[in-house]
């Protein structure tokens, strides 16, 4: 009796597919520098949104899930969770800044558990925690003032997350 070949893993299938692809096309002459040598890639910082002092701060700060694909109008992408999101690589996340200290404490996060009935009490306790972080909060507030910013979180229910509370604090609503 003939044995069936073992099934290939996902990684093995991807490697085989990449090996079968056509080789990359030769570089165009415009991409070459002097003497036909490739130009050095210039490290570009992500363009910050223009300073708009008259725009309301709440309109410039949006909240998204970190698992959602980055959009061109995201501006500066700031991850505000204490733990790195599961199953997401740093390259795919496209995070500009990761601020662990602005997330709720471990004890508060565990107590809350995203129970809708506890959200108001969670908000009160989280605001109290943020008051103890006055200096880093002021630095963050100054850094995002007048810029387009996206606060990223792994939470499924954005309306019941700490990201909404932090957005209100940064916008000066609370």
QUILINDA-V646128 format. One line per field, one symbol per residue. ss: DSSP state (H for helix, E for strand, L for the rest). A space follows every 50 residues. Layout:
BEGIN
ss=???
END
This chain:
BEGIN
ss=LLLLLLLLLHHHHHHHHHHHLLLLLLLLHHHELHHHLELLLLLLLLLLLL LLLLLLHHHHEEEEELLLLLLHHHLEEEELLLLLLLLLLHHHHLLLEELL LLLLLHHHHHHHLLLHHHHHHHHHHHHHHHHHLHHHHHHHHHHHLLLLEE EEELLLLHHHLHHHHHHHHHHLLL
END
